[in-house]
Amino acid sequence: MDALSRWWRDLRVPPLLLDGVLAFGILLANGAALGQRRNGHALTLSGSLLIIAGALFMVLRRRMPISSLCLTTIVGITYTITQQAKSPIGLFMACAAYTVVQRTERRTRAAAIVSVVAVTVVAAAVYTDGELFANLVNGLVVLIGAAIGEATQYRRAYLRELEERAVQAEQSRDEEAQRRVMEERLRIAHELHDVIAHHIALMNVQSGVAAHVLRSQPDEAERALALVRSGGRTVLQELTVLLGVLRRSGSPLPTAPTPSLHELDALIRSFTAAGVQVEWTPPAAPGVLPDVVELTAYRVVQESLTNVLKHAPGAAARVSICWEVGSLSVEVSDSGGTSPAAGHLGGHGLTGMRERVTAVGGTLDAGPQSAGGFSVRAVLPLETGDAGDDQGAAGGRPDADPERVPGAGGLSARSAGRC
């Protein structure tokens, strides 16, 4: 049916020509029905004129739907009364009724169709002789025409709704794709910043040390340059991995494990080598934590110590990690050094940390301390990710083990809160 409709639309037949052909066909059907005597009735001059008038009035149905229906109804009733003959003249009325249903609003078309059918039936019942049912067919034909128009109207409305839904679905897909692109760009920006800023800051400090002691302490300068070379090599390796993933090439890509809390010792040693005094006591083993929580905690420590190195040279830093009931607390503070603590507030570091922490449902507080220095504290929910789902679900059950901490991945309540 849809293919036939598209084929018909592609023909681009003028509506007036189509109505003319349809009216001529109905006119021929009426002439054929009365071309010979049946039940004592024959085609007369007045009957022929009425049939021709009905055809002409029907052609006006697109421009004047209501007027066309009224005129064809008058012609049909007049024909029925004057000719007292059975004829398919009601087809003119049915075509006009179809157009009325298509072109007018619901109340108007309901009133028009009901009025036409009522008048047609009353006229046939009062003014005709012989078979009453045969003369009531015109009213039935009008109802059939109106029903076909109503069905067509509903079908067109349904197709329009389908098209609108398809357009909305396409727009939703485009918006979702754009949203995912923005999220991916933000994630890549975070990774680039976290991967590069830390190592570049260390390389900058070590190169400065090397330049300072190059003549007086060549061994110390050589050690600093070795650290610069190592940091540069690490940056190149991590950028190779990241750029390889972005290119999506078919060749195998170098991979590396996601940074986690188990690598904090190596991270802090790298800052200690750069001259930052870090007070750090490794906490008790946390058990299995969601990967995203470990990565976020690692990045918070990394970025905070990088800020200390860049904005508070000479400051002593303290790193504290505490497991509490259902959450992980990470705090990095410094003593202030030789630069104002407010320097920590510039750049993209704090913004990136806040976005990372917010993405896992945590909170981040950062700002100057009353006693001097700067402090960054992040609280990360342990229910985030896959590792804490089972335990988190158990936390809401009445029969859950009170010795378990939801989402702590095996951490007992007795060890919760330890740093």
C-alpha positions in Angstrom: 0.0 0.0 0.0 2.8 2.4 0.8 4.6 1.6 -2.4 1.4 2.2 -4.3 0.9 5.6 -2.5 4.4 6.7 -3.3 4.0 5.6 -7.0 0.7 7.6 -7.2 2.3 10.7 -5.7 5.2 10.3 -8.1 2.8 10.5 -11.0 1.9 14.1 -10.0 -1.6 13.9 -11.5 -3.4 17.3 -11.2 -6.2 17.0 -8.6 -8.7 18.7 -11.0 -8.0 16.2 -13.7 -8.3 13.3 -11.2 -11.7 14.6 -10.0 -12.9 15.1 -13.6 -12.0 11.5 -14.5 -13.7 10.2 -11.3 -16.9 12.3 -12.0 -17.0 11.1 -15.6 -16.7 7.5 -14.4 -19.6 7.9 -12.0 -21.6 9.6 -14.7 -21.1 6.7 -17.0 -22.1 4.3 -14.2 -25.4 6.2 -13.7 -26.0 6.2 -17.5 -25.4 2.5 -17.8 -27.7 1.8 -14.9 -30.6 3.7 -16.5 -29.8 3.1 -20.1 -32.5 0.5 -20.4 -35.9 0.2 -18.8 -36.0 -1.4 -15.5 -39.1 -1.6 -13.3 -40.8 0.8 -15.7 -38.1 3.6 -15.3 -35.8 4.9 -18.0 -33.1 7.6 -18.4 -34.9 10.9 -19.0 -33.7 14.3 -20.0 -34.2 15.7 -16.5 -32.5 12.7 -14.9 -29.6 13.2 -17.3 -29.3 16.8 -16.4 -29.3 16.0 -12.7 -26.6 13.4 -13.1 -24.5 15.9 -15.0 -25.0 18.5 -12.4 -24.0 16.0 -9.7 -20.8 15.3 -11.6 -20.0 19.1 -11.9 -20.7 19.7 -8.2 -18.5 16.8 -7.2 -15.6 18.3 -9.1 -15.8 21.3 -6.7 -15.2 19.1 -3.7 -11.5 20.1 -3.1 -12.2 23.9 -3.3 -15.6 24.0 -1.5 -16.0 20.7 0.5 -19.2 21.7 2.4 -20.8 23.4 -0.6 -20.0 20.4 -2.8 -21.6 18.0 -0.3 -24.7 20.2 0.0 -25.1 20.6 -3.8 -24.6 16.9 -4.5 -27.0 16.0 -1.7 -29.7 18.3 -3.2 -29.1 16.7 -6.6 -29.3 13.2 -5.2 -32.5 13.9 -3.2 -34.1 15.7 -6.2 -33.2 12.8 -8.5 -34.6 10.2 -6.0 -37.9 12.1 -5.7 -38.4 13.1 -9.4 -37.1 10.0 -11.1 -38.3 7.4 -8.7 -35.5 5.3 -10.0 -32.6 3.3 -8.5 -29.3 4.8 -9.5 -25.7 5.1 -8.2 -26.0 8.9 -8.0 -25.2 8.6 -4.3 -21.5 8.1 -5.4 -21.3 11.8 -6.0 -22.4 12.4 -2.5 -20.0 9.8 -1.1 -17.0 11.5 -2.8 -18.0 14.8 -1.5 -18.4 13.3 2.0 -14.9 11.8 1.8 -13.5 15.2 1.1 -15.4 16.9 3.9 -13.9 14.4 6.3 -10.4 15.1 5.0 -10.7 18.9 4.9 -12.7 19.9 7.9 -12.4 19.6 11.7 -14.2 16.9 13.6 -17.4 18.7 14.8 -18.0 20.3 11.4 -17.7 17.0 9.5 -19.8 15.1 12.0 -22.6 17.6 11.8 -22.4 17.7 8.0 -22.4 13.9 7.5 -25.2 13.3 10.0 -27.4 16.0 8.4 -26.8 14.6 4.9 -27.6 11.0 5.9 -30.7 12.1 7.9 -32.1 14.2 5.0 -31.4 11.5 2.4 -33.1 8.8 4.5 -36.1 10.9 5.3 -36.6 12.0 1.7 -36.3 8.4 0.5 -38.7 7.1 3.1 -41.4 9.8 2.6 -41.2 10.6 -1.2 -40.3 7.3 -2.9 -42.5 4.3 -3.8 -41.6 0.7 -4.3 -38.6 -0.9 -2.5 -37.7 1.4 0.4 -34.3 -0.3 1.1 -33.2 0.2 -2.5 -33.9 4.0 -2.2 -32.1 4.2 1.2 -28.8 3.0 -0.4 -27.7 6.6 -1.0 -27.6 7.3 2.7 -25.5 4.1 3.3 -23.2 5.1 0.4 -22.6 8.5 2.1 -21.7 6.8 5.4 -19.3 4.5 3.6 -17.6 7.4 1.9 -17.3 9.2 5.2 -15.9 6.1 6.9 -13.2 5.7 4.2 -12.3 9.3 4.6 -12.0 8.9 8.4 -9.8 5.8 8.0 -7.6 7.6 5.5 -7.3 10.6 7.9 -6.3 8.3 10.8 -3.7 6.5 8.6 -2.2 9.8 7.5 -2.0 11.1 11.1 -0.4 7.8 12.1 2.2 8.1 9.3 2.9 11.7 10.3 3.4 10.6 13.9 5.8 7.9 12.8 7.8 10.4 10.7 7.9 12.8 13.7 9.1 10.0 16.0 11.7 9.0 13.5 12.9 12.6 13.3 12.9 12.9 17.1 14.8 9.6 17.4 17.4 10.8 14.9 17.8 14.1 16.8 18.1 12.2 20.0 20.8 10.0 18.5 22.7 13.0 17.2 22.4 14.7 20.6 23.6 11.6 22.4 26.5 11.2 19.9 27.5 14.9 20.6 27.2 14.4 24.3 29.4 11.3 24.1 31.9 13.2 22.0 32.0 16.0 24.6 32.5 13.5 27.4 35.2 11.7 25.5 37.0 15.0 24.7 36.8 16.0 28.4 38.1 12.6 29.5 41.0 12.8 27.0 41.8 16.3 28.2 41.9 15.0 31.8 44.2 12.2 30.8 46.5 14.4 28.9 46.7 16.9 31.7 47.3 14.2 34.4 49.8 12.3 32.3 51.9 15.3 31.1 51.6 17.9 33.8 53.1 15.7 36.5 56.1 14.6 34.5 56.7 17.9 32.9 56.7 19.6 36.3 59.3 17.1 37.6 61.4 17.5 34.4 61.3 21.3 34.9 62.5 21.1 38.5 65.2 18.6 37.7 66.5 20.6 34.7 66.7 23.7 36.9 68.7 21.7 39.5 71.0 20.4 36.8 71.6 23.9 35.5 72.3 25.2 39.0 74.8 22.5 40.0 76.3 21.7 36.6 79.7 23.2 37.3 80.0 22.8 41.1 78.4 19.3 41.5 78.6 17.4 38.2 77.5 14.1 39.8 74.3 15.7 41.1 73.7 17.4 37.8 74.1 14.0 36.0 71.6 12.5 38.4 69.1 15.3 37.8 69.5 15.0 34.0 68.9 11.2 34.3 65.6 12.0 36.0 64.7 14.4 33.3 65.5 11.8 30.6 63.5 9.2 32.5 60.5 11.6 32.8 60.7 12.4 29.1 60.8 8.8 28.2 57.7 8.1 30.4 55.8 11.0 28.8 56.6 9.7 25.3 55.5 6.2 26.2 52.2 7.3 27.7 51.5 9.6 24.8 52.2 6.8 22.4 49.5 4.7 24.1 47.0 7.5 24.2 47.6 8.5 20.6 47.4 4.9 19.4 44.0 4.5 21.0 42.8 7.7 19.4 43.9 6.6 16.0 42.1 3.2 16.4 44.6 1.5 14.2 44.4 -2.2 13.6 47.9 -2.9 14.9 48.4 -4.0 18.5 48.7 -1.0 20.9 51.0 -0.8 23.9 49.0 -1.1 27.1 49.7 -0.3 30.7 47.7 -1.0 33.9 45.5 1.8 35.1 47.2 3.7 37.9 46.0 2.7 41.4 46.7 3.3 45.0 49.3 0.5 45.0 51.5 2.8 42.9 51.4 5.7 45.3 54.8 4.8 46.7 56.5 5.2 43.3 54.6 8.4 42.7 55.6 10.0 46.0 59.2 8.9 45.5 59.3 10.8 42.2 58.2 13.9 44.0 60.7 13.4 46.8 63.4 13.1 44.2 62.3 16.4 42.8 62.7 18.1 46.2 59.3 17.9 47.7 59.2 16.7 51.3 56.2 14.4 51.5 54.9 13.0 54.8 53.3 9.7 53.8 52.4 6.6 55.7 51.0 3.8 53.4 47.6 2.7 54.8 46.5 -0.8 55.4 45.6 -2.9 52.4 42.1 -1.7 51.3 41.1 -5.0 49.6 39.3 -4.8 46.2 38.2 -1.3 45.3 36.4 -0.1 42.2 38.9 0.8 39.5 37.4 4.2 38.9 37.8 5.0 42.7 41.4 4.0 42.7 42.2 5.9 39.6 40.4 9.0 40.9 42.2 8.9 44.2 45.6 8.4 42.5 44.9 11.4 40.2 43.9 13.6 43.1 47.2 12.8 44.9 49.2 13.3 41.7 47.7 16.6 40.8 47.8 18.0 44.3 51.5 17.2 44.7 52.1 18.6 41.2 50.5 21.8 42.4 52.7 21.9 45.5 55.8 21.4 43.3 54.7 24.2 40.9 53.1 26.7 43.1 54.6 26.2 46.6 58.3 25.4 46.1 60.1 24.4 49.3 56.8 23.5 51.0 56.4 20.2 52.9 53.4 18.1 51.9 51.3 15.6 53.8 49.3 12.8 52.1 46.5 11.1 54.1 44.2 8.3 52.9 41.4 7.1 55.2 38.8 4.4 54.7 35.6 5.3 56.3 32.2 3.6 56.3 31.2 3.4 52.6 33.7 6.0 51.4 37.4 6.8 50.8 38.9 10.1 52.0 42.0 11.5 50.3 43.7 14.6 51.7 46.8 16.4 50.5 48.0 19.5 52.3 51.2 21.6 52.3 52.9 24.1 54.5 52.8 27.0 52.1 56.4 27.2 50.9 57.8 30.4 49.5 54.8 31.3 47.3 51.2 32.3 48.2 48.8 29.4 48.7 46.3 31.2 46.5 48.5 30.2 43.6 47.0 26.7 43.8 43.7 28.2 42.5 44.9 28.9 39.0 45.0 26.6 35.9 43.1 23.5 35.0 44.3 21.2 37.8 41.6 21.9 40.4 38.9 22.0 37.7 40.0 18.6 36.4 40.1 17.1 39.9 36.7 18.4 40.8 35.2 17.0 37.5 36.8 13.6 38.2 35.5 13.5 41.8 32.1 14.6 40.8 31.9 12.0 38.0 32.1 9.2 40.6 29.6 10.9 43.0 32.2 12.3 45.4 32.9 15.7 46.8 36.1 17.9 46.6 37.1 20.7 49.0 40.1 22.8 48.2 41.4 26.0 49.6 43.9 27.8 51.8 44.3 26.6 55.4 43.9 28.9 58.4 47.4 28.1 59.6 48.9 28.7 56.2 49.4 26.5 53.2 46.8 24.8 51.0 44.6 21.7 51.4 42.8 19.4 49.0 40.3 16.9 50.4 38.3 14.4 48.3 35.6 12.0 49.6 34.9 9.2 47.2 31.9 6.8 47.6 33.0 3.1 47.5 29.7 2.1 46.0 30.9 3.5 42.7 31.9 0.9 40.1 31.5 -2.9 39.8 33.6 -3.9 42.8 31.3 -2.4 45.4 27.9 -3.3 43.9 27.4 -6.6 45.6 28.5 -5.3 49.0 26.5 -2.1 48.5 23.4 -4.1 47.8 24.0 -6.1 51.0 24.2 -3.0 53.0 20.5 -2.3 52.6 19.3 -5.8 53.7 18.3 -6.4 57.2 20.2 -9.7 57.3 23.5 -8.1 56.0 26.6 -8.9 57.9 27.3 -6.0 60.3 31.0 -6.7 60.1 31.0 -5.7 56.4 31.3 -2.2 55.0 29.2 -1.6 51.9 31.4 -1.2 48.8 34.6 -1.7 50.7 35.5 -4.8 48.7 36.2 -7.0 51.8 37.3 -4.2 54.2 35.8 -5.0 57.7 34.0 -2.5 59.8 36.8 -2.9 62.5 39.3 -1.4 60.0 37.1 1.3 58.6 38.3 4.8 59.4 42.0 3.8 59.5 44.5 5.9 57.6 
